Amino acid sequence: MKKFTLTLITLVLFSLPPLMAQDWSAPKALEHEFLTYMEGEWVGTTESPMGKSKDQLIYKMGLDGQFLMQEATIEMSGVTYTGSGFLTLTPEGTITGSWIDNFRGIFQGSGTIEGNVMTVTWESARGKSTRITEKTDDDHMIVIGREETPQGTQESKGTYTRKSALSESE
């Protein structure tokens, strides 16, 4: 028992200096032009092989500006789909994130931002899908979805307008 205690004390003593030397200050908030562009409320529609939906998307920076938090409400044929998740940048500058929804979906995503286009591939037990979000101007974006299914790839296209831009035009 003495040998175990002595070993434990030695491990703790050698572990303390590196722990104490770490910088524990919060990282700077994300200042990526594309991610901050997405902040706000968006409304639009998506057309897919299943029909046309009415969509509302909300994006806001969260957790001290470290993540772009996302919420979606999509209504089609009397069914309401809701989901939420987050995106952030890795130290290498790529996108990583997670998503959950009211169909018990749990997704992990990874991707890139190149200019005005963000491409994220989402994977779950249900399979794989890719979302390509394109900034068309300050108040509009297009989202192309590609879902891998047993019948092949199904594609959807959503067009969105920033809600504040709709209020200004009324």
BAFI-3210 file (N, C-alpha, C; in Angstrom, 3 decimals, decimal comma, padded with zeros to 6 digits):
// residues 170
n [1|2|3|4|5|6|7|8|9|10|11|12|13|14|15|16|17|18|19|20|21|22|23|24|25|26|27|28|29|30|31|32|33|34|35|36|37|38|39|40|41|42|43|44|45|46|47|48|49|50|51|52|53|54|55|56|57|58|59|60|61|62|63|64|65|66|67|68|69|70|71|72|73|74|75|76|77|78|79|80|81|82|83|84|85|86|87|88|89|90|91|92|93|94|95|96|97|98|99|100|101|102|103|104|105|106|107|108|109|110|111|112|113|114|115|116|117|118|119|120|121|122|123|124|125|126|127|128|129|130|131|132|133|134|135|136|137|138|139|140|141|142|143|144|145|146|147|148|149|150|151|152|153|154|155|156|157|158|159|160|161|162|163|164|165|166|167|168|169|170]
n.u [000,823|002,021|003,805|002,089|000,821|003,021|003,746|001,443|001,507|003,888|003,167|001,143|002,609|004,382|002,552|001,334|002,923|002,807|-000,005|-000,538|000,794|-000,683|-002,623|-005,532|-007,366|-010,269|-010,737|-010,512|-013,521|-015,311|-014,677|-015,408|-016,223|-018,284|-019,712|-020,639|-022,229|-024,417|-025,847|-028,971|-032,549|-034,170|-036,380|-038,126|-038,535|-038,381|-037,841|-038,329|-038,092|-040,151|-041,951|-043,014|-041,782|-042,316|-040,116|-038,283|-035,397|-033,015|-030,139|-027,509|-024,728|-023,116|-022,162|-020,011|-019,337|-018,121|-019,404|-021,660|-024,886|-027,734|-031,140|-033,974|-037,174|-039,411|-042,100|-044,267|-046,807|-048,490|-046,748|-044,339|-041,005|-038,339|-035,182|-031,927|-028,628|-025,044|-022,249|-018,729|-015,362|-012,465|-009,060|-007,600|-009,145|-011,362|-014,836|-016,775|-019,356|-022,523|-025,801|-029,187|-032,504|-036,177|-036,907|-035,403|-032,848|-029,326|-026,569|-023,271|-021,159|-018,938|-016,870|-016,202|-015,483|-015,535|-014,987|-018,064|-019,458|-020,483|-019,864|-021,102|-020,870|-023,013|-023,265|-024,869|-026,504|-028,513|-027,485|-025,899|-025,604|-025,333|-024,987|-025,073|-024,468|-025,066|-024,166|-025,975|-026,474|-026,382|-028,801|-029,944|-029,922|-029,072|-029,760|-028,605|-029,466|-028,232|-029,111|-028,184|-029,744|-031,286|-032,456|-030,906|-029,291|-031,016|-032,132|-032,560|-033,721|-033,412|-034,562|-033,836|-034,661|-033,481|-035,187|-035,408|-034,968|-037,281|-039,142|-038,340|-039,007|-041,720]
n.v [-001,188|001,205|001,572|001,980|004,396|006,135|006,056|007,199|009,814|010,725|010,716|012,689|014,966|015,258|015,781|018,201|020,666|020,875|021,124|023,475|025,290|025,606|027,649|028,909|030,715|031,824|031,027|033,325|034,738|033,270|034,648|034,331|035,205|033,958|032,391|034,351|035,788|034,082|034,379|035,082|035,202|033,159|032,571|030,369|028,070|024,580|022,386|019,045|015,501|014,587|016,626|020,057|022,186|024,376|026,499|027,492|028,948|029,465|031,097|031,655|033,060|031,310|030,238|031,955|032,943|030,846|028,909|028,418|028,350|026,425|026,254|024,594|024,578|022,784|022,420|020,165|018,682|018,379|017,458|018,235|018,926|019,272|020,509|020,861|022,202|022,627|024,419|024,740|025,972|024,047|023,956|023,720|025,014|023,827|022,792|021,551|019,735|019,075|017,578|017,230|015,801|015,832|013,360|011,551|011,596|011,637|013,344|013,693|016,128|017,268|019,478|022,054|025,541|027,513|030,435|031,767|029,480|026,809|023,502|020,687|017,435|015,150|012,513|009,590|006,904|006,414|006,973|008,919|012,347|015,359|018,844|021,768|025,023|028,120|031,462|033,890|036,610|039,363|038,925|036,536|032,999|029,767|026,353|023,260|019,921|016,642|013,443|010,223|007,317|004,002|003,854|005,441|008,656|011,364|014,640|017,908|021,323|024,330|027,656|030,690|033,630|036,346|037,147|039,801|041,256|040,741|042,111|044,739|045,125|045,179]
n.w [000,000|000,763|-001,304|-003,479|-002,707|-002,653|-005,350|-006,496|-005,384|-006,526|-009,254|-009,245|-008,441|-010,616|-012,587|-011,993|-012,659|-015,637|-015,948|-014,520|-016,081|-018,369|-020,589|-019,515|-020,387|-022,154|-025,610|-028,398|-029,720|-032,480|-035,593|-038,220|-041,458|-043,033|-041,159|-039,343|-041,088|-041,363|-039,007|-037,492|-038,266|-040,603|-043,330|-045,541|-048,300|-049,102|-051,753|-052,578|-053,454|-051,856|-051,684|-051,052|-048,565|-045,730|-044,176|-041,243|-040,037|-037,498|-036,519|-034,273|-032,545|-029,936|-026,584|-025,635|-028,145|-029,480|-030,962|-033,698|-033,195|-034,111|-035,152|-036,446|-037,969|-039,752|-041,872|-043,443|-045,256|-042,983|-041,055|-038,606|-038,479|-036,273|-035,262|-033,777|-033,356|-033,617|-035,002|-035,444|-035,810|-036,437|-035,158|-037,501|-039,324|-040,479|-040,633|-037,933|-036,252|-034,546|-034,566|-033,597|-033,687|-033,739|-034,654|-033,444|-034,432|-034,455|-035,322|-036,665|-037,954|-040,572|-042,454|-044,934|-045,575|-048,323|-049,758|-050,597|-049,951|-047,933|-047,145|-045,649|-044,453|-043,049|-040,724|-039,482|-037,647|-039,398|-041,870|-044,440|-045,311|-047,249|-046,941|-048,722|-048,409|-049,765|-049,915|-051,428|-051,504|-049,135|-047,771|-048,618|-049,156|-050,465|-049,992|-050,722|-050,488|-050,232|-050,000|-049,116|-050,052|-050,003|-052,500|-054,024|-054,578|-053,242|-053,931|-052,566|-052,591|-051,001|-050,571|-049,038|-047,145|-045,261|-042,315|-041,339|-043,649|-045,051|-043,467|-043,877|-046,543|-046,584]
ca.u [000,000|002,915|004,366|001,028|000,654|004,211|003,628|000,370|002,011|004,881|002,427|000,470|003,623|004,897|001,454|000,927|003,531|002,226|-001,382|-000,513|001,377|-001,619|-003,387|-006,924|-008,253|-011,153|-010,268|-011,207|-014,761|-015,202|-014,904|-015,395|-017,194|-019,437|-020,506|-021,348|-023,259|-025,580|-026,593|-030,269|-033,699|-034,362|-037,592|-038,059|-039,163|-037,511|-038,493|-037,646|-038,968|-041,284|-042,865|-042,518|-041,930|-042,193|-038,995|-037,765|-034,070|-032,467|-028,712|-026,938|-023,464|-023,338|-021,045|-018,956|-018,961|-017,316|-020,213|-022,849|-025,994|-028,732|-032,447|-034,780|-038,539|-039,795|-043,456|-044,661|-047,892|-048,995|-045,695|-043,366|-039,666|-037,531|-033,843|-030,988|-027,251|-024,022|-021,070|-017,579|-014,161|-011,349|-007,826|-007,141|-010,023|-012,479|-016,081|-017,204|-020,595|-023,462|-027,200|-030,183|-033,822|-037,323|-037,059|-034,340|-031,608|-028,120|-025,657|-021,972|-020,860|-017,629|-016,871|-015,326|-016,037|-014,694|-015,659|-019,467|-020,084|-020,133|-020,287|-020,989|-021,385|-023,569|-023,353|-025,579|-026,856|-029,433|-026,771|-025,045|-026,169|-024,481|-025,684|-024,245|-025,104|-024,435|-024,581|-026,186|-026,242|-026,429|-030,077|-030,471|-029,038|-029,615|-029,219|-028,807|-029,291|-028,073|-029,330|-027,908|-030,808|-031,169|-032,906|-029,966|-029,171|-032,155|-031,674|-033,538|-033,190|-034,104|-034,221|-034,125|-034,506|-033,336|-036,482|-035,364|-035,071|-038,693|-039,807|-037,982|-039,634|-043,181]
ca.v [000,000|002,361|001,729|002,565|005,791|006,862|006,172|008,154|011,149|011,071|011,049|013,973|016,023|015,468|016,249|019,571|021,769|021,088|021,601|024,867|026,127|025,764|028,883|028,563|031,784|031,410|031,443|034,438|034,359|033,029|035,842|033,887|035,994|033,162|031,998|035,520|036,107|033,230|034,773|035,708|034,356|032,959|031,858|029,945|026,806|023,559|021,445|017,750|014,462|014,385|017,758|021,381|022,482|025,753|026,364|028,604|028,645|030,483|030,921|032,668|032,673|030,899|029,789|032,971|033,135|029,721|028,031|028,912|027,500|026,346|025,656|024,508|024,080|022,527|021,871|019,635|017,686|018,189|016,950|019,258|018,449|020,268|020,048|021,891|021,753|023,670|024,314|025,531|025,756|023,352|024,743|023,649|025,839|023,083|022,822|020,356|020,044|018,025|017,910|016,287|016,199|015,201|012,003|010,878|011,570|012,198|013,447|014,350|016,729|017,862|020,064|023,172|026,783|028,052|031,614|031,911|028,156|025,901|022,135|019,856|016,074|014,692|011,063|009,035|005,497|006,371|007,135|010,063|013,391|016,531|020,128|022,796|026,317|029,161|032,851|034,513|038,019|039,541|038,519|035,339|031,835|028,541|025,146|022,029|018,725|015,375|012,359|008,881|006,390|002,735|004,069|006,346|009,985|012,274|016,012|018,939|022,678|025,317|029,061|031,385|035,078|036,815|037,668|041,264|041,792|040,681|043,193|046,009|045,255|045,279]
ca.w [000,000|000,800|-002,637|-004,308|-002,291|-003,103|-006,805|-006,759|-005,035|-007,550|-010,477|-009,053|-008,419|-011,961|-013,439|-011,657|-013,417|-016,974|-015,810|-014,056|-017,125|-019,484|-020,688|-019,288|-020,832|-023,249|-026,933|-029,026|-030,390|-033,916|-036,401|-039,608|-042,214|-043,454|-039,989|-038,809|-042,084|-041,155|-037,812|-037,711|-038,566|-042,031|-043,713|-046,930|-048,664|-049,679|-052,666|-052,598|-054,014|-050,946|-051,780|-050,727|-047,136|-045,245|-043,248|-040,455|-039,508|-036,592|-036,250|-033,381|-031,926|-028,555|-025,767|-025,746|-029,541|-029,957|-031,798|-034,366|-032,769|-035,175|-034,890|-037,660|-037,909|-041,138|-041,926|-044,742|-045,238|-041,625|-040,167|-038,224|-038,148|-035,570|-034,936|-033,333|-033,327|-033,597|-035,862|-035,029|-036,611|-035,806|-035,292|-038,890|-040,149|-041,054|-039,864|-037,222|-035,559|-034,164|-034,827|-033,088|-034,163|-033,088|-035,154|-032,692|-035,201|-033,847|-036,458|-036,541|-039,243|-040,840|-043,777|-045,267|-046,105|-049,392|-050,283|-050,193|-049,911|-046,842|-047,424|-044,447|-044,571|-041,776|-040,639|-038,330|-037,835|-040,542|-043,129|-044,722|-046,157|-047,418|-047,080|-049,347|-048,160|-050,574|-049,716|-052,729|-051,169|-047,681|-047,181|-049,272|-049,290|-051,046|-049,359|-051,489|-049,670|-050,947|-049,034|-049,642|-049,679|-050,730|-053,874|-054,675|-053,987|-053,409|-053,776|-052,229|-052,744|-050,186|-050,786|-047,779|-047,042|-043,881|-041,874|-041,232|-045,005|-045,402|-042,730|-044,505|-047,846|-046,419]
c.u [000,871|003,483|003,361|000,851|001,829|004,171|002,572|000,835|003,019|004,186|001,760|001,483|004,188|003,813|001,108|001,610|002,965|000,792|-001,415|-000,004|000,418|-002,321|-004,865|-007,867|-009,063|-010,581|-011,089|-012,468|-014,512|-015,511|-014,854|-016,540|-018,443|-020,321|-021,260|-022,423|-024,542|-026,412|-027,899|-031,357|-033,923|-035,679|-037,470|-038,808|-038,095|-038,356|-037,650|-038,561|-040,205|-042,296|-042,184|-042,793|-041,809|-041,190|-038,718|-036,445|-033,627|-031,020|-028,273|-025,636|-023,734|-022,055|-019,827|-018,448|-018,149|-018,065|-021,325|-023,953|-027,080|-030,023|-033,218|-036,162|-039,020|-041,163|-043,778|-045,725|-048,363|-047,981|-044,707|-042,075|-038,950|-036,178|-033,001|-029,590|-026,294|-022,943|-019,959|-016,418|-013,127|-010,115|-007,284|-008,025|-011,146|-013,683|-016,278|-018,478|-021,396|-024,882|-028,075|-031,550|-034,931|-037,691|-035,999|-033,061|-030,486|-027,047|-024,359|-021,613|-019,433|-017,646|-015,923|-016,149|-015,035|-015,451|-017,058|-020,197|-019,546|-020,704|-020,038|-021,612|-021,769|-023,700|-024,066|-025,821|-027,783|-028,725|-026,034|-025,800|-025,195|-025,355|-024,692|-024,999|-024,342|-025,034|-024,744|-026,093|-026,445|-027,696|-030,691|-029,424|-029,818|-028,959|-029,605|-028,535|-029,168|-028,086|-029,056|-029,005|-030,593|-031,587|-031,953|-029,948|-030,417|-031,672|-032,838|-032,874|-034,060|-033,629|-034,709|-033,846|-034,398|-034,644|-036,487|-035,472|-036,528|-039,459|-039,546|-038,703|-041,158|-043,627]
c.v [001,257|002,640|002,388|004,053|006,636|007,065|007,212|009,582|011,612|011,473|012,414|015,109|016,305|015,995|017,712|020,659|021,943|021,610|023,073|025,799|026,358|027,110|028,515|029,693|031,294|031,851|032,622|033,927|034,142|034,314|035,475|034,573|035,194|032,799|033,184|036,002|035,327|033,626|035,454|034,682|034,347|032,226|031,474|028,653|025,869|022,665|020,180|016,729|014,207|015,524|019,061|021,662|023,976|025,697|027,657|028,146|029,792|030,123|032,025|032,139|032,361|030,467|030,689|033,133|032,002|028,829|028,813|027,921|027,560|025,734|025,649|023,981|023,976|021,840|021,419|018,563|017,365|017,639|018,086|018,580|019,583|019,657|021,199|021,297|022,920|023,360|025,144|025,219|024,993|024,254|024,747|024,462|025,092|023,171|021,490|020,719|018,814|018,524|016,831|016,750|015,412|013,843|011,090|010,708|012,240|012,153|014,131|014,878|017,231|018,414|021,234|024,399|027,285|029,214|031,737|030,579|027,342|024,526|021,302|018,499|015,606|013,178|010,646|007,552|005,336|006,496|008,451|011,062|014,558|017,751|021,139|024,115|027,382|030,524|033,474|036,038|038,155|038,997|037,270|034,226|030,676|027,370|023,939|020,860|017,503|014,251|011,025|007,939|005,070|002,863|004,967|007,700|010,807|013,682|016,929|020,299|023,629|026,717|029,840|032,875|035,426|037,509|039,195|041,914|041,759|041,822|044,538|046,213|045,416|046,692]
c.w [000,000|-000,594|-003,581|-003,988|-002,773|-004,624|-007,180|-006,481|-006,084|-008,852|-010,376|-009,105|-009,807|-012,918|-013,190|-012,485|-014,835|-016,908|-015,433|-015,154|-018,298|-019,415|-020,600|-019,691|-022,029|-024,588|-027,449|-029,713|-031,881|-034,668|-037,878|-040,355|-042,587|-042,264|-039,404|-039,785|-041,791|-039,940|-038,189|-037,952|-040,068|-042,265|-045,180|-047,155|-049,215|-050,566|-052,743|-053,247|-053,137|-051,031|-051,411|-049,250|-046,879|-044,090|-042,482|-039,837|-038,617|-036,303|-035,299|-032,796|-030,457|-027,883|-025,970|-027,178|-030,138|-030,946|-032,485|-034,028|-033,843|-034,661|-036,196|-037,327|-039,356|-041,125|-043,344|-044,539|-043,828|-040,636|-039,882|-037,795|-037,425|-035,255|-034,443|-033,268|-033,303|-034,609|-035,240|-035,964|-035,808|-035,898|-036,730|-039,839|-040,837|-040,119|-039,154|-036,468|-035,213|-034,392|-034,204|-033,579|-033,469|-033,704|-034,525|-033,495|-034,420|-034,928|-036,056|-037,920|-039,341|-042,252|-043,918|-045,639|-047,128|-050,022|-049,723|-050,066|-048,730|-047,195|-046,171|-044,735|-043,175|-041,807|-039,363|-038,586|-039,038|-041,885|-043,213|-045,596|-046,212|-047,603|-047,625|-049,216|-048,922|-050,253|-051,099|-052,640|-049,662|-047,027|-047,804|-049,293|-049,893|-050,321|-050,216|-050,544|-050,551|-049,922|-049,714|-049,140|-050,408|-052,208|-054,663|-053,976|-054,293|-053,124|-053,440|-052,411|-051,938|-050,536|-049,575|-047,881|-045,569|-043,473|-041,786|-042,605|-045,485|-044,736|-043,388|-045,818|-047,751|-046,178]
res [m|k|k|f|t|l|t|l|i|t|l|v|l|f|s|l|p|p|l|m|a|q|d|w|s|a|p|k|a|l|e|h|e|f|l|t|y|m|e|g|e|w|v|g|t|t|e|s|p|m|g|k|s|k|d|q|l|i|y|k|m|g|l|d|g|q|f|l|m|q|e|a|t|i|e|m|s|g|v|t|y|t|g|s|g|f|l|t|l|t|p|e|g|t|i|t|g|s|w|i|d|n|f|r|g|i|f|q|g|s|g|t|i|e|g|n|v|m|t|v|t|w|e|s|a|r|g|k|s|t|r|i|t|e|k|t|d|d|d|h|m|i|v|i|g|r|e|e|t|p|q|g|t|q|e|s|k|g|t|y|t|r|k|s|a|l|s|e|s|e]
***
